Amino acid sequence: MKVINLHQEEKEIIQLAVDNNRQAQQQIYTRFSPKMLSICRLYVKDIQQAEDVMITSFMKVFTSLKNFQHNGSFEGWIRRIIVNECISFLRVNKKVNFIEDAVYVEESDEVEECELSSDDIQFMIDNLAVGYKMVFNLYAIEGFKHKEIAVMLEISEGTSKSQLSHARKILQQQINATKSYDYGTK
């Protein structure tokens, strides 16, 4: 039985890509692009625009590859570039405005079970205001803290918390409306 050191193989592929080996770059793109497109899609509603953001992001990945220090997950490093590029895209093209609202309601993490498809959930998230959607994705999906989100989006920590609170409230209303409709109570 032969043991393959995947970490070493990844390092070699990265080094080849740094040296402009197109085959290595293609391997990286092929391996990570499906997952990275889904991340772009969380932030950018239009699939073609999400693809454009992903491609632009991979260009940044390849030009910055020499800076990757192997001190963490390569996928995580790519993901960070993708998220930052999505935020930049939304800022430039959508002119995202955040309403400064330091008042927010701390909500419980209790979640009722419901049978919604991932497409239904994505549709609900897509229909949030862009600011709500960005903060929701950064917090609930990417796992950033409010302090980090505030720095990334150049808003206050209170605004980040407020945007998340509003997003959750709207999503809960949409879920409740869907459940009511499904059970014929509406």
Secondary structure, 3 states (H helix, E strand, C coil): CCCCCHHHHHHHHHHHHHCCCHHHHHHHHHHHHHHHHHHHHHHCCCHHHHHHHHHHHHHHHHHHHHHCCCCCCHHHHHHHHHHHHHHHHHHHHHCCCCCCCCCCCCCCCCCCCCCCCHHHHHHHHHCCCHHHHHHHHHHHHCCCCHHHHHHHHCCCHHHHHHHHHHHHHHHHHHHHHHHHHHCCCC
